[in-house]
Amino acid sequence: MKKLLAVALLATMMLSLCAPALADVYKDAGFIKKIPMKPKYTEENEHKGTVEKITYTCHQYVKDEGDTEFVLEKDMYVYLPYGYSEDQEYNVLILMHGGGEDERYWLSEERMGKPTCAVLDNMMEKGEMEPTIVVAPTSNRGREPGTEAVPRQFSDSNPAAQGENPAENEASAAPQPEWKTPFWMEVRYDILPLIETRYSTFAHGDVSEENLKATRDHRGIAGFSMGSGTTRSVMQHCLDIFSNIGNYSGGSDSQDFFDAMASEEFKDLPIKFWYHGEGSEDFALEGHLNFCAAILEKMSDRVVDGENYAYVEFKGGTHAYNCWLPHMYNCLRVFFK
């Protein structure tokens, strides 16, 4: 056991030593390189975007024993940049929460919405990010539908539109961590069709499979901790409609993920940008470093450090929002460029 621990520690040290110097590799990215963030990033801007809460219905992709309903009601929050106009096309970034949190975490003032939106407002005004709609859904289970929810807006390829349960072969009788459930189906078949028909995105309201694939460079997903796992799960099934990825405080070098990346469906799809963010004191650091090493080894023909891939580690950073917020900032510096 001691020998195994020593080998693991040595591997972690080697990965850290091999990590590129930010000043050299990412010098043109404009990344935040250390924490805490300077107040200028989070101070209130007079040109504020707006946050909308959407209550919607979606398919119940994982059924518990005794369930009879195939439809659930859920909430998500949507940030629209200041000056949002139907005459402009906007990118879409989905931001996922971690364990014990929900759709309120990133954008609601009940949780971290005020500083998150301040960063987004300041970035937009300074031209540091492309015009982007930010969506904060939840991978948690929903509730029985009420009367105020937006009706389902399934994409044309969703089996649920025909009353089928497309997750029946993936659901387990035993409880699963949320990021292991088929939340990717909700993203693909419910959330994106709703967002990209309700707002002015590059999809122009056409949420057919063909058009979602054609506009994948204008779509991204990122998340922290369990939300990093959710992000991996979505990418494992939806790389054809997303090309910008952000993993914060979490990673797993599971072979099924890399098998999916190398599948006939996905093997020729380019990745526009893949951002990895950590803290040097984060308990998830070792697993994330192993994930990064596996990516650079197994996907070297598609990701190049300093070009369409970055690993940023904040000295002294822990498993906390004061790391995740600047990681979000860094993502939006390079996504959709």
C-alpha atoms as a printed R data frame, in Angstrom:
    type eleno elety resid chain resno       x      y       z
1   ATOM     1    CA   MET     A     1   0.000  0.000   0.000
2   ATOM     2    CA   LYS     A     2   2.815  2.414   0.901
3   ATOM     3    CA   LYS     A     3   4.442  1.683  -2.454
4   ATOM     4    CA   LEU     A     4   1.199  2.422  -4.316
5   ATOM     5    CA   LEU     A     5   0.739  5.698  -2.435
6   ATOM     6    CA   ALA     A     6   4.308  6.690  -3.232
7   ATOM     7    CA   VAL     A     7   3.798  5.974  -6.936
8   ATOM     8    CA   ALA     A     8   0.559  7.982  -6.984
9   ATOM     9    CA   LEU     A     9   2.233 10.912  -5.221
10  ATOM    10    CA   LEU     A    10   5.148 10.815  -7.663
11  ATOM    11    CA   ALA     A    11   2.760 10.779 -10.631
12  ATOM    12    CA   THR     A    12   0.910 13.795  -9.264
13  ATOM    13    CA   MET     A    13   4.179 15.666  -8.711
14  ATOM    14    CA   MET     A    14   5.348 14.879 -12.239
15  ATOM    15    CA   LEU     A    15   2.080 16.093 -13.742
16  ATOM    16    CA   SER     A    16   2.361 19.330 -11.784
17  ATOM    17    CA   LEU     A    17   5.975 19.813 -12.886
18  ATOM    18    CA   CYS     A    18   4.995 19.175 -16.489
19  ATOM    19    CA   ALA     A    19   2.153 21.699 -16.383
20  ATOM    20    CA   PRO     A    20   3.008 24.616 -18.678
21  ATOM    21    CA   ALA     A    21   3.915 28.008 -17.294
22  ATOM    22    CA   LEU     A    22   0.883 30.211 -17.746
23  ATOM    23    CA   ALA     A    23   2.963 33.180 -18.826
24  ATOM    24    CA   ASP     A    24   4.516 31.172 -21.653
25  ATOM    25    CA   VAL     A    25   1.749 29.021 -23.103
26  ATOM    26    CA   TYR     A    26  -1.392 31.034 -22.410
27  ATOM    27    CA   LYS     A    27   0.055 34.530 -22.534
28  ATOM    28    CA   ASP     A    28  -2.424 35.759 -25.161
29  ATOM    29    CA   ALA     A    29  -5.519 34.244 -23.524
30  ATOM    30    CA   GLY     A    30  -5.965 36.973 -20.898
31  ATOM    31    CA   PHE     A    31  -6.536 34.377 -18.172
32  ATOM    32    CA   ILE     A    32  -6.798 35.212 -14.499
33  ATOM    33    CA   LYS     A    33  -3.726 33.476 -13.092
34  ATOM    34    CA   LYS     A    34  -4.146 33.719  -9.335
35  ATOM    35    CA   ILE     A    35  -6.752 34.212  -6.646
36  ATOM    36    CA   PRO     A    36  -8.354 36.097  -5.047
37  ATOM    37    CA   MET     A    37  -9.877 37.913  -8.017
38  ATOM    38    CA   LYS     A    38  -9.354 41.647  -8.089
39  ATOM    39    CA   PRO     A    39 -12.486 43.649  -7.132
40  ATOM    40    CA   LYS     A    40 -12.662 45.172 -10.616
41  ATOM    41    CA   TYR     A    41 -13.996 41.868 -11.942
42  ATOM    42    CA   THR     A    42 -16.910 41.576  -9.517
43  ATOM    43    CA   GLU     A    43 -17.895 45.186  -8.895
44  ATOM    44    CA   GLU     A    44 -21.391 46.120 -10.008
45  ATOM    45    CA   ASN     A    45 -21.753 47.406 -13.558
46  ATOM    46    CA   GLU     A    46 -24.454 49.902 -14.467
47  ATOM    47    CA   HIS     A    47 -25.070 48.007 -17.714
48  ATOM    48    CA   LYS     A    48 -26.523 44.856 -16.234
49  ATOM    49    CA   GLY     A    49 -27.718 41.815 -18.037
50  ATOM    50    CA   THR     A    50 -30.997 40.233 -17.016
51  ATOM    51    CA   VAL     A    51 -31.657 36.881 -15.380
52  ATOM    52    CA   GLU     A    52 -34.820 34.973 -16.152
53  ATOM    53    CA   LYS     A    53 -36.172 31.961 -14.306
54  ATOM    54    CA   ILE     A    54 -37.865 29.466 -16.596
55  ATOM    55    CA   THR     A    55 -40.170 26.754 -15.302
56  ATOM    56    CA   TYR     A    56 -40.460 24.026 -17.901
57  ATOM    57    CA   THR     A    57 -41.542 20.440 -18.374
58  ATOM    58    CA   CYS     A    58 -39.216 17.701 -19.530
59  ATOM    59    CA   HIS     A    59 -39.219 13.967 -19.982
60  ATOM    60    CA   GLN     A    60 -38.521 11.804 -16.948
61  ATOM    61    CA   TYR     A    61 -35.489  9.971 -18.239
62  ATOM    62    CA   VAL     A    62 -34.790  7.883 -15.149
63  ATOM    63    CA   LYS     A    63 -37.765  6.276 -13.451
64  ATOM    64    CA   ASP     A    64 -37.800  5.106  -9.859
65  ATOM    65    CA   GLU     A    65 -39.756  2.036  -8.834
66  ATOM    66    CA   GLY     A    66 -43.446  2.859  -8.717
67  ATOM    67    CA   ASP     A    67 -43.190  5.943 -10.964
68  ATOM    68    CA   THR     A    68 -45.995  6.367 -13.449
69  ATOM    69    CA   GLU     A    69 -45.372  9.879 -14.766
70  ATOM    70    CA   PHE     A    70 -43.165 10.428 -17.809
71  ATOM    71    CA   VAL     A    71 -43.087 14.205 -17.421
72  ATOM    72    CA   LEU     A    72 -41.436 16.327 -14.730
73  ATOM    73    CA   GLU     A    73 -41.367 20.039 -13.997
74  ATOM    74    CA   LYS     A    74 -38.038 21.796 -13.381
75  ATOM    75    CA   ASP     A    75 -36.528 25.280 -13.202
76  ATOM    76    CA   MET     A    76 -33.502 26.844 -14.828
77  ATOM    77    CA   TYR     A    77 -31.986 30.320 -14.794
78  ATOM    78    CA   VAL     A    78 -30.906 32.170 -17.930
79  ATOM    79    CA   TYR     A    79 -28.556 35.178 -18.153
80  ATOM    80    CA   LEU     A    80 -29.128 37.515 -21.091
81  ATOM    81    CA   PRO     A    81 -26.393 40.099 -21.756
82  ATOM    82    CA   TYR     A    82 -27.148 43.805 -21.432
83  ATOM    83    CA   GLY     A    83 -28.706 45.046 -24.659
84  ATOM    84    CA   TYR     A    84 -29.904 41.591 -25.663
85  ATOM    85    CA   SER     A    85 -31.482 41.898 -29.104
86  ATOM    86    CA   GLU     A    86 -33.372 39.558 -31.398
87  ATOM    87    CA   ASP     A    87 -31.307 41.097 -34.213
88  ATOM    88    CA   GLN     A    88 -28.085 39.546 -32.866
89  ATOM    89    CA   GLU     A    89 -26.945 35.926 -32.653
90  ATOM    90    CA   TYR     A    90 -25.784 34.628 -29.273
91  ATOM    91    CA   ASN     A    91 -23.669 31.678 -28.225
92  ATOM    92    CA   VAL     A    92 -24.997 29.359 -25.501
93  ATOM    93    CA   LEU     A    93 -23.042 28.257 -22.419
94  ATOM    94    CA   ILE     A    94 -24.561 25.729 -20.019
95  ATOM    95    CA   LEU     A    95 -23.132 26.040 -16.478
96  ATOM    96    CA   MET     A    96 -23.587 23.050 -14.167
97  ATOM    97    CA   HIS     A    97 -23.700 23.054 -10.366
98  ATOM    98    CA   GLY     A    98 -21.983 20.675  -7.967
99  ATOM    99    CA   GLY     A    99 -23.286 18.156  -5.462
100 ATOM   100    CA   GLY     A   100 -25.769 19.470  -2.921
101 ATOM   101    CA   GLU     A   101 -26.584 22.467  -5.141
102 ATOM   102    CA   ASP     A   102 -29.154 23.115  -7.848
103 ATOM   103    CA   GLU     A   103 -30.075 25.494 -10.668
104 ATOM   104    CA   ARG     A   104 -29.903 28.501  -8.316
105 ATOM   105    CA   TYR     A   105 -26.172 28.227  -7.670
106 ATOM   106    CA   TRP     A   106 -24.631 30.207 -10.532
107 ATOM   107    CA   LEU     A   107 -27.214 32.850 -11.429
108 ATOM   108    CA   SER     A   108 -29.773 33.279  -8.645
109 ATOM   109    CA   GLU     A   109 -29.213 35.951  -5.992
110 ATOM   110    CA   GLU     A   110 -30.233 33.295  -3.464
111 ATOM   111    CA   ARG     A   111 -26.788 31.802  -4.051
112 ATOM   112    CA   MET     A   112 -23.865 33.178  -6.099
113 ATOM   113    CA   GLY     A   113 -25.785 35.047  -8.783
114 ATOM   114    CA   LYS     A   114 -24.724 38.581  -7.849
115 ATOM   115    CA   PRO     A   115 -20.932 38.154  -8.297
116 ATOM   116    CA   THR     A   116 -21.387 35.748 -11.219
117 ATOM   117    CA   CYS     A   117 -23.558 38.228 -13.107
118 ATOM   118    CA   ALA     A   118 -21.206 41.100 -12.244
119 ATOM   119    CA   VAL     A   119 -18.338 39.209 -13.891
120 ATOM   120    CA   LEU     A   120 -20.485 38.498 -16.948
121 ATOM   121    CA   ASP     A   121 -21.637 42.143 -17.149
122 ATOM   122    CA   ASN     A   122 -18.078 43.472 -16.938
123 ATOM   123    CA   MET     A   123 -16.762 40.980 -19.475
124 ATOM   124    CA   MET     A   124 -19.506 41.866 -21.940
125 ATOM   125    CA   GLU     A   125 -18.991 45.613 -21.582
126 ATOM   126    CA   LYS     A   126 -15.218 45.303 -22.038
127 ATOM   127    CA   GLY     A   127 -15.526 42.983 -25.004
128 ATOM   128    CA   GLU     A   128 -13.673 40.220 -23.169
129 ATOM   129    CA   MET     A   129 -16.205 37.562 -24.158
130 ATOM   130    CA   GLU     A   130 -18.326 36.857 -27.184
131 ATOM   131    CA   PRO     A   131 -22.067 37.652 -26.874
132 ATOM   132    CA   THR     A   132 -23.304 34.669 -24.887
133 ATOM   133    CA   ILE     A   133 -26.468 33.456 -23.198
134 ATOM   134    CA   VAL     A   134 -25.604 31.570 -19.995
135 ATOM   135    CA   VAL     A   135 -27.957 28.802 -18.877
136 ATOM   136    CA   ALA     A   136 -27.950 27.252 -15.385
137 ATOM   137    CA   PRO     A   137 -30.125 24.107 -15.234
138 ATOM   138    CA   THR     A   138 -30.081 21.321 -12.673
139 ATOM   139    CA   SER     A   139 -29.278 17.643 -13.057
140 ATOM   140    CA   ASN     A   140 -31.358 16.966  -9.937
141 ATOM   141    CA   ARG     A   141 -34.710 15.274 -10.175
142 ATOM   142    CA   GLY     A   142 -37.721 17.467 -10.957
143 ATOM   143    CA   ARG     A   143 -41.228 17.548  -9.525
144 ATOM   144    CA   GLU     A   144 -44.740 16.821 -10.733
145 ATOM   145    CA   PRO     A   145 -45.859 19.382 -13.324
146 ATOM   146    CA   GLY     A   146 -47.926 22.388 -12.298
147 ATOM   147    CA   THR     A   147 -49.967 24.660 -14.530
148 ATOM   148    CA   GLU     A   148 -47.438 27.433 -15.232
149 ATOM   149    CA   ALA     A   149 -44.657 25.403 -16.839
150 ATOM   150    CA   VAL     A   150 -43.532 25.935 -20.418
151 ATOM   151    CA   PRO     A   151 -44.714 22.908 -22.473
152 ATOM   152    CA   ARG     A   152 -42.146 20.448 -23.717
153 ATOM   153    CA   GLN     A   153 -40.351 21.483 -26.888
154 ATOM   154    CA   PHE     A   154 -38.735 18.216 -27.879
155 ATOM   155    CA   SER     A   155 -36.281 18.042 -30.741
156 ATOM   156    CA   ASP     A   156 -37.506 15.989 -33.689
157 ATOM   157    CA   SER     A   157 -35.248 13.037 -32.868
158 ATOM   158    CA   ASN     A   158 -36.349 12.550 -29.257
159 ATOM   159    CA   PRO     A   159 -37.969  9.148 -28.742
160 ATOM   160    CA   ALA     A   160 -39.893 10.694 -25.839
161 ATOM   161    CA   ALA     A   161 -41.954 12.652 -28.363
162 ATOM   162    CA   GLN     A   162 -43.511  9.322 -29.312
163 ATOM   163    CA   GLY     A   163 -44.212  8.422 -25.685
164 ATOM   164    CA   GLU     A   164 -41.207  6.122 -25.311
165 ATOM   165    CA   ASN     A   165 -38.700  6.137 -22.454
166 ATOM   166    CA   PRO     A   166 -35.289  6.456 -24.200
167 ATOM   167    CA   ALA     A   167 -33.427  5.862 -20.935
168 ATOM   168    CA   GLU     A   168 -35.102  2.620 -19.929
169 ATOM   169    CA   ASN     A   169 -31.990  0.594 -20.755
170 ATOM   170    CA   GLU     A   170 -29.673  2.996 -18.941
171 ATOM   171    CA   ALA     A   171 -31.610  3.550 -15.737
172 ATOM   172    CA   SER     A   172 -30.593  1.502 -12.734
173 ATOM   173    CA   ALA     A   173 -32.833  0.179  -9.985
174 ATOM   174    CA   ALA     A   174 -30.241  1.418  -7.494
175 ATOM   175    CA   PRO     A   175 -29.789  5.158  -6.838
176 ATOM   176    CA   GLN     A   176 -27.079  6.742  -8.974
177 ATOM   177    CA   PRO     A   177 -25.053  9.934  -8.578
178 ATOM   178    CA   GLU     A   178 -26.847 12.636 -10.560
179 ATOM   179    CA   TRP     A   179 -24.037 13.032 -13.097
180 ATOM   180    CA   LYS     A   180 -24.255  9.334 -13.968
181 ATOM   181    CA   THR     A   181 -27.931  9.474 -14.858
182 ATOM   182    CA   PRO     A   182 -28.930 10.265 -18.450
183 ATOM   183    CA   PHE     A   183 -29.131 14.013 -17.848
184 ATOM   184    CA   TRP     A   184 -27.483 14.405 -21.247
185 ATOM   185    CA   MET     A   185 -30.828 13.395 -22.759
186 ATOM   186    CA   GLU     A   186 -32.543 16.283 -21.026
187 ATOM   187    CA   VAL     A   187 -29.845 18.652 -22.297
188 ATOM   188    CA   ARG     A   188 -30.120 17.410 -25.846
189 ATOM   189    CA   TYR     A   189 -33.831 16.799 -26.154
190 ATOM   190    CA   ASP     A   190 -35.419 19.333 -23.780
191 ATOM   191    CA   ILE     A   191 -33.133 22.146 -22.595
192 ATOM   192    CA   LEU     A   192 -31.465 23.070 -25.871
193 ATOM   193    CA   PRO     A   193 -34.684 22.937 -27.929
194 ATOM   194    CA   LEU     A   194 -36.307 25.272 -25.394
195 ATOM   195    CA   ILE     A   195 -33.392 27.729 -25.147
196 ATOM   196    CA   GLU     A   196 -32.596 27.818 -28.847
197 ATOM   197    CA   THR     A   197 -36.178 28.444 -29.891
198 ATOM   198    CA   ARG     A   198 -36.948 30.933 -27.118
199 ATOM   199    CA   TYR     A   199 -33.836 33.107 -27.645
200 ATOM   200    CA   SER     A   200 -31.832 34.456 -30.574
201 ATOM   201    CA   THR     A   201 -29.024 31.930 -30.934
202 ATOM   202    CA   PHE     A   202 -26.946 30.739 -33.874
203 ATOM   203    CA   ALA     A   203 -29.388 27.864 -34.281
204 ATOM   204    CA   HIS     A   204 -32.057 30.392 -35.389
205 ATOM   205    CA   GLY     A   205 -34.788 28.350 -33.736
206 ATOM   206    CA   ASP     A   206 -34.077 25.313 -35.902
207 ATOM   207    CA   VAL     A   207 -33.391 22.578 -33.342
208 ATOM   208    CA   SER     A   208 -33.199 19.686 -35.755
209 ATOM   209    CA   GLU     A   209 -30.302 17.298 -35.185
210 ATOM   210    CA   GLU     A   210 -28.709 18.489 -38.406
211 ATOM   211    CA   ASN     A   211 -28.747 22.148 -37.381
212 ATOM   212    CA   LEU     A   212 -27.622 21.521 -33.799
213 ATOM   213    CA   LYS     A   213 -24.607 19.693 -35.222
214 ATOM   214    CA   ALA     A   214 -23.910 22.488 -37.714
215 ATOM   215    CA   THR     A   215 -23.868 25.111 -34.930
216 ATOM   216    CA   ARG     A   216 -21.838 23.141 -32.340
217 ATOM   217    CA   ASP     A   217 -19.002 25.711 -32.259
218 ATOM   218    CA   HIS     A   218 -21.460 28.214 -30.772
219 ATOM   219    CA   ARG     A   219 -22.288 25.987 -27.833
220 ATOM   220    CA   GLY     A   220 -20.380 25.113 -24.640
221 ATOM   221    CA   ILE     A   221 -20.834 23.334 -21.338
222 ATOM   222    CA   ALA     A   222 -18.876 23.654 -18.095
223 ATOM   223    CA   GLY     A   223 -19.291 22.675 -14.461
224 ATOM   224    CA   PHE     A   224 -17.559 22.194 -11.126
225 ATOM   225    CA   SER     A   225 -17.125 19.102  -8.956
226 ATOM   226    CA   MET     A   226 -20.149 16.862  -9.624
227 ATOM   227    CA   GLY     A   227 -20.984 19.331 -12.407
228 ATOM   228    CA   SER     A   228 -17.628 18.494 -13.981
229 ATOM   229    CA   GLY     A   229 -18.831 14.889 -14.009
230 ATOM   230    CA   THR     A   230 -22.107 16.035 -15.550
231 ATOM   231    CA   THR     A   231 -20.109 17.883 -18.199
232 ATOM   232    CA   ARG     A   232 -18.106 14.753 -19.022
233 ATOM   233    CA   SER     A   233 -21.315 12.719 -19.260
234 ATOM   234    CA   VAL     A   234 -22.902 15.239 -21.631
235 ATOM   235    CA   MET     A   235 -19.780 15.340 -23.801
236 ATOM   236    CA   GLN     A   236 -19.649 11.544 -23.860
237 ATOM   237    CA   HIS     A   237 -22.994 11.581 -25.660
238 ATOM   238    CA   CYS     A   238 -23.232 15.058 -27.193
239 ATOM   239    CA   LEU     A   239 -19.823 15.985 -28.583
240 ATOM   240    CA   ASP     A   240 -21.560 16.336 -31.940
241 ATOM   241    CA   ILE     A   241 -23.525 19.377 -30.690
242 ATOM   242    CA   PHE     A   242 -20.958 20.939 -28.281
243 ATOM   243    CA   SER     A   243 -17.353 21.840 -29.055
244 ATOM   244    CA   ASN     A   244 -16.368 23.999 -26.033
245 ATOM   245    CA   ILE     A   245 -15.796 22.229 -22.706
246 ATOM   246    CA   GLY     A   246 -14.913 23.377 -19.184
247 ATOM   247    CA   ASN     A   247 -14.031 21.063 -16.280
248 ATOM   248    CA   TYR     A   248 -13.472 22.626 -12.845
249 ATOM   249    CA   SER     A   249 -12.416 20.706  -9.729
250 ATOM   250    CA   GLY     A   250 -13.008 17.240 -11.037
251 ATOM   251    CA   GLY     A   251 -11.996 14.670 -13.612
252 ATOM   252    CA   SER     A   252 -12.036 10.957 -14.250
253 ATOM   253    CA   ASP     A   253  -9.949  9.034 -16.763
254 ATOM   254    CA   SER     A   254 -12.628  6.358 -17.191
255 ATOM   255    CA   GLN     A   255 -12.136  4.276 -20.309
256 ATOM   256    CA   ASP     A   256 -15.788  4.526 -21.395
257 ATOM   257    CA   PHE     A   257 -15.361  8.278 -21.830
258 ATOM   258    CA   PHE     A   258 -12.360  7.863 -24.124
259 ATOM   259    CA   ASP     A   259 -14.061  5.025 -25.983
260 ATOM   260    CA   ALA     A   260 -16.886  7.451 -26.769
261 ATOM   261    CA   MET     A   261 -14.429 10.131 -27.891
262 ATOM   262    CA   ALA     A   262 -12.846  7.585 -30.259
263 ATOM   263    CA   SER     A   263 -16.150  6.222 -31.567
264 ATOM   264    CA   GLU     A   264 -17.032  6.382 -35.252
265 ATOM   265    CA   GLU     A   265 -19.576  9.075 -34.448
266 ATOM   266    CA   PHE     A   266 -17.155 11.379 -32.620
267 ATOM   267    CA   LYS     A   267 -13.591 10.516 -33.678
268 ATOM   268    CA   ASP     A   268 -13.366 13.117 -36.437
269 ATOM   269    CA   LEU     A   269 -15.055 15.951 -34.545
270 ATOM   270    CA   PRO     A   270 -12.691 18.811 -33.621
271 ATOM   271    CA   ILE     A   271 -12.714 20.319 -30.138
272 ATOM   272    CA   LYS     A   272 -12.747 24.106 -30.270
273 ATOM   273    CA   PHE     A   273 -11.539 24.612 -26.694
274 ATOM   274    CA   TRP     A   274 -11.156 22.421 -23.627
275 ATOM   275    CA   TYR     A   275 -10.453 24.250 -20.368
276 ATOM   276    CA   HIS     A   276  -9.435 22.595 -17.097
277 ATOM   277    CA   GLY     A   277  -9.400 24.513 -13.823
278 ATOM   278    CA   GLU     A   278  -8.131 23.438 -10.419
279 ATOM   279    CA   GLY     A   279  -6.796 24.656  -7.079
280 ATOM   280    CA   SER     A   280  -3.526 23.416  -5.661
281 ATOM   281    CA   GLU     A   281  -5.226 22.452  -2.375
282 ATOM   282    CA   ASP     A   282  -8.378 20.991  -3.940
283 ATOM   283    CA   PHE     A   283  -9.139 17.431  -2.839
284 ATOM   284    CA   ALA     A   284 -10.119 16.692  -6.465
285 ATOM   285    CA   LEU     A   285  -6.692 17.706  -7.792
286 ATOM   286    CA   GLU     A   286  -5.112 14.279  -8.238
287 ATOM   287    CA   GLY     A   287  -8.040 12.783 -10.121
288 ATOM   288    CA   HIS     A   288  -8.261 15.828 -12.352
289 ATOM   289    CA   LEU     A   289  -4.531 15.715 -13.140
290 ATOM   290    CA   ASN     A   290  -4.871 12.058 -14.112
291 ATOM   291    CA   PHE     A   291  -7.783 12.991 -16.385
292 ATOM   292    CA   CYS     A   292  -5.725 15.738 -18.032
293 ATOM   293    CA   ALA     A   293  -2.775 13.403 -18.565
294 ATOM   294    CA   ALA     A   294  -5.063 10.821 -20.192
295 ATOM   295    CA   ILE     A   295  -6.562 13.465 -22.496
296 ATOM   296    CA   LEU     A   296  -3.178 14.689 -23.678
297 ATOM   297    CA   GLU     A   297  -2.032 11.112 -24.262
298 ATOM   298    CA   LYS     A   298  -5.128  9.580 -25.831
299 ATOM   299    CA   MET     A   299  -6.402 12.605 -27.748
300 ATOM   300    CA   SER     A   300  -3.121 14.196 -28.804
301 ATOM   301    CA   ASP     A   301  -4.315 14.428 -32.409
302 ATOM   302    CA   ARG     A   302  -7.230 16.656 -31.357
303 ATOM   303    CA   VAL     A   303  -6.067 18.737 -28.386
304 ATOM   304    CA   VAL     A   304  -2.886 20.789 -28.179
305 ATOM   305    CA   ASP     A   305  -1.883 22.480 -24.948
306 ATOM   306    CA   GLY     A   306  -1.776 26.230 -25.486
307 ATOM   307    CA   GLU     A   307  -3.897 26.081 -28.623
308 ATOM   308    CA   ASN     A   308  -7.293 24.529 -27.947
309 ATOM   309    CA   TYR     A   309  -6.560 23.180 -24.444
310 ATOM   310    CA   ALA     A   310  -5.601 24.782 -21.139
311 ATOM   311    CA   TYR     A   311  -4.917 23.660 -17.583
312 ATOM   312    CA   VAL     A   312  -4.988 26.461 -15.004
313 ATOM   313    CA   GLU     A   313  -4.201 25.819 -11.340
314 ATOM   314    CA   PHE     A   314  -4.618 28.486  -8.678
315 ATOM   315    CA   LYS     A   315  -2.012 28.322  -5.937
316 ATOM   316    CA   GLY     A   316  -3.726 27.816  -2.599
317 ATOM   317    CA   GLY     A   317  -7.073 27.257  -4.262
318 ATOM   318    CA   THR     A   318  -9.538 24.814  -2.719
319 ATOM   319    CA   HIS     A   319 -12.852 23.221  -3.693
320 ATOM   320    CA   ALA     A   320 -14.657 26.551  -3.608
321 ATOM   321    CA   TYR     A   321 -16.463 29.290  -5.542
322 ATOM   322    CA   ASN     A   322 -13.499 31.670  -5.310
323 ATOM   323    CA   CYS     A   323 -11.780 29.276  -7.749
324 ATOM   324    CA   TRP     A   324 -14.786 28.362  -9.891
325 ATOM   325    CA   LEU     A   325 -15.736 31.965 -10.669
326 ATOM   326    CA   PRO     A   326 -12.338 32.904 -12.174
327 ATOM   327    CA   HIS     A   327 -12.323 29.573 -14.019
328 ATOM   328    CA   MET     A   328 -15.650 30.576 -15.564
329 ATOM   329    CA   TYR     A   329 -14.085 33.916 -16.502
330 ATOM   330    CA   ASN     A   330 -11.136 32.152 -18.135
331 ATOM   331    CA   CYS     A   331 -13.445 29.866 -20.111
332 ATOM   332    CA   LEU     A   332 -15.376 32.775 -21.533
333 ATOM   333    CA   ARG     A   333 -12.126 34.466 -22.544
334 ATOM   334    CA   VAL     A   334 -11.483 31.664 -25.046
335 ATOM   335    CA   PHE     A   335 -14.832 29.986 -25.768
336 ATOM   336    CA   PHE     A   336 -16.493 30.902 -29.069
337 ATOM   337    CA   LYS     A   337 -13.490 32.891 -30.357
